[in-house]
Amino acid sequence: MGIPSTVRPFAAVVVLLAGGLLSGCAAGSGDSAAPVAQTPVAQTPAAPSAAQTQEPSDPMQQDLSAASVCGTVSALSTVLLNASAGQQVGAVSESDRLALVRSARFGYEHLQSSDPRMTRAIDSVQRYLDAHPAPTEGLAMEDGPEWELQQKLLTTACRESGSNVVATAQYGG
């Protein structure tokens, strides 16, 4: 059974972006050790350690690691690939394609990283986007050699940081 035709491509963008943003947030928490019986021991109260007195980290804080950013770049690349390929096979309308490309551009405009290798590539992409502003109407980003160079810079930075960029083709491939 396939995906219902009522699912809008914009919903795919939301899912992909959320997956990319959350890719660096998951951590294994399996209990691999068997429970051990403990006997109570009287202890004198000690001053709390520095780790115990720290505030818990904000669960809504953005993960700026290279792995997380590269996951986001993968999601954005997937959106751009499928917007174009989907229109070519008649599965995505022109207005939906324009909305998907505009959403992907927004994602690229707001990339941030704490990794210096990523920061240089992100700065280059954002300078490119600043120099090529999105028109009020029409395609928000042109897919040409200059944009391909920007994507290669991001992909290279991800690889140098130990992550990959992978675009998943929904149509063909």
C-alpha distance (Angstrom), angle and dihedral (degrees) to the residues before:
residue distance angle dihedral
M1 . . .
G2 3.83 . .
I3 3.74 133.0 .
P4 3.82 111.7 -71.7
S5 3.78 112.9 -105.3
T6 3.81 89.7 -126.1
V7 3.81 92.3 71.5
R8 3.78 106.9 103.8
P9 3.79 120.5 -138.2
F10 3.79 87.8 -125.0
A11 3.81 88.7 68.2
A12 3.79 87.7 56.4
V13 3.81 89.4 54.3
V14 3.78 91.5 53.1
V15 3.80 92.3 49.2
L16 3.80 93.5 46.5
L17 3.79 94.6 46.6
A18 3.79 92.2 47.0
G19 3.79 90.2 48.9
G20 3.79 91.6 49.7
L21 3.77 93.3 47.7
L22 3.78 92.6 47.6
S23 3.80 96.2 42.8
G24 3.78 92.2 94.8
C25 3.81 95.1 43.4
A26 3.79 101.6 70.9
A27 3.78 119.9 93.4
G28 3.79 130.1 176.5
S29 3.77 115.1 -107.4
G30 3.79 103.4 171.9
D31 3.80 118.2 148.9
S32 3.79 102.5 -126.2
A33 3.80 98.5 164.3
A34 3.78 121.1 81.3
P35 3.81 115.5 -118.6
V36 3.80 113.9 -92.9
A37 3.80 123.3 -150.9
Q38 3.79 111.4 -119.9
T39 3.75 128.8 -159.8
P40 3.78 116.9 -141.4
V41 3.79 113.8 -104.6
A42 3.78 122.9 -167.7
Q43 3.77 109.8 -122.0
T44 3.72 131.6 -178.8
P45 3.78 112.7 -120.3
A46 3.78 111.0 -99.6
A47 3.76 128.8 -158.4
P48 3.81 111.0 -90.5
S49 3.79 114.5 -96.9
A50 3.79 121.9 -117.2
A51 3.82 89.7 -103.4
Q52 3.80 91.2 54.7
T53 3.80 94.2 50.3
Q54 3.81 96.5 49.0
E55 3.76 118.5 102.5
P56 3.80 113.6 -111.0
S57 3.79 113.4 -98.5
D58 3.77 115.8 -97.0
P59 3.82 108.1 -99.0
M60 3.81 88.9 -152.2
Q61 3.81 93.9 55.6
Q62 3.79 111.7 118.5
D63 3.80 116.0 -110.6
L64 3.81 105.3 -125.6
S65 3.81 96.1 -178.1
A66 3.79 119.4 127.2
A67 3.82 90.8 -114.8
S68 3.79 92.1 56.0
V69 3.80 93.9 44.2
C70 3.81 91.3 48.3
G71 3.80 89.0 51.4
T72 3.80 88.3 53.5
V73 3.82 91.0 48.0
S74 3.83 88.2 51.4
A75 3.81 90.2 52.4
L76 3.81 92.6 47.5
S77 3.82 91.3 47.4
T78 3.80 89.5 50.3
V79 3.81 91.0 51.9
L80 3.82 92.5 50.9
L81 3.80 93.1 45.5
N82 3.80 94.2 49.4
A83 3.82 94.5 42.5
S84 3.79 90.1 58.5
A85 3.81 97.9 37.1
G86 3.81 91.8 43.5
Q87 3.78 91.7 54.7
Q88 3.81 91.3 48.3
V89 3.82 91.0 57.2
G90 3.81 93.9 41.6
A91 3.81 96.1 -110.2
V92 3.82 95.2 111.5
S93 3.80 123.2 49.4
E94 3.80 121.6 -135.5
S95 3.82 91.6 -109.0
D96 3.82 91.2 50.7
R97 3.81 90.7 47.7
L98 3.80 90.8 51.9
A99 3.82 90.4 49.7
L100 3.81 92.2 48.7
V101 3.81 93.1 49.4
R102 3.82 90.7 47.1
S103 3.83 89.7 51.1
A104 3.80 91.7 49.3
R105 3.80 90.7 49.2
F106 3.81 89.1 52.7
G107 3.80 88.6 53.4
Y108 3.81 92.7 51.0
E109 3.81 91.3 46.4
H110 3.80 90.1 56.2
L111 3.81 101.2 43.7
Q112 3.80 114.9 130.0
S113 3.78 132.9 173.2
S114 3.78 139.7 -176.8
D115 3.84 90.1 -149.1
P116 3.84 111.7 94.3
R117 3.83 92.0 -146.1
M118 3.79 89.7 55.9
T119 3.80 93.7 42.3
R120 3.81 92.9 60.3
A121 3.81 92.5 51.6
I122 3.81 92.6 43.7
D123 3.82 90.6 50.2
S124 3.81 89.6 52.6
V125 3.82 92.2 50.1
Q126 3.78 92.1 47.9
R127 3.83 92.4 47.7
Y128 3.81 87.8 51.7
L129 3.81 91.3 50.7
D130 3.82 91.1 47.0
A131 3.81 89.3 52.2
H132 3.82 90.7 48.4
P133 3.82 104.8 43.8
A134 3.77 119.4 -165.0
P135 3.79 113.2 -103.1
T136 3.79 119.0 -121.3
E137 3.79 88.5 -112.7
G138 3.76 130.9 19.0
L139 3.78 133.4 31.8
A140 3.83 113.0 -5.7
M141 3.83 93.4 -152.7
E142 3.77 131.3 23.7
D143 3.79 115.3 -135.4
G144 3.79 102.3 -135.8
P145 3.80 141.4 124.5
E146 3.81 93.7 -74.1
W147 3.81 92.5 53.5
E148 3.81 91.1 44.2
L149 3.81 88.1 55.4
Q150 3.82 90.0 53.2
Q151 3.80 91.0 50.9
K152 3.82 90.3 49.0
L153 3.82 89.4 52.8
L154 3.81 89.9 54.0
T155 3.80 92.5 45.3
T156 3.81 91.6 49.6
A157 3.81 91.9 48.1
C158 3.80 89.9 50.5
R159 3.80 92.0 50.9
E160 3.81 91.5 47.8
S161 3.80 87.4 52.0
G162 3.81 92.2 51.2
S163 3.82 99.1 -101.1
N164 3.78 135.8 104.5
V165 3.78 133.3 -135.9
V166 3.78 112.5 -138.4
A167 3.80 126.6 178.2
T168 3.79 114.4 -158.0
A169 3.81 114.5 -144.2
Q170 3.78 115.0 -140.4
Y171 3.80 93.9 179.6
G172 3.79 116.5 50.7
G173 3.77 119.2 -42.2
